[in-house]
Amino acid sequence: MQADLFTSPLPPRPRPPRTRFDTEELRLSVVPASGFSAQSAPDSWLYLVTDTEDASHLLANGLPLRKIYPPLLTERGGVAHWLMKMTEDPPGLFATTPVVLRLRRAMVAGWLEPDPDHSAEFSAPCYLLSGSRQEQD
């Protein structure tokens, strides 16, 4: 006797790959650029330094998860170095005041890839939000 095909539950549908994190789920917010130092201890946040236009876009649309040109994130101690680097870059590259965004570390922990080059340059752990580690699990 053949089993009734209509009484069996359907197999779960595959979920499309994640491509972004919502602003609300990350608690993505602007923080004052003052108060950061190279000796700042790590906290439960990660930070991204960018220009005003990009910050507005990220706050409105969330943070992308991508392998090509992934967002760079750093711990609290790396923000001061990142701000200094932005002000030292050729004039016109960052003509606007840098904006510091912070997001909850726990929400992206499984999607981070260590970035040894920026970690050495900023003297603080830096990460790429690429999702590469997630695929290896």
Secondary structure, 3 states (H helix, E strand, C coil): CCCCCCCCCCCCCCCCCCCEECHHHHCCEEECCCCCCCCCCCCCEEEEEECHHHHHHHHHHCEECCCCCCCEEECHHHHHHHHHHHHHCCCCCCCCCCEEEEEEHHHHHHHEEECHHHHHHHCCCEEEECCHHHHHC
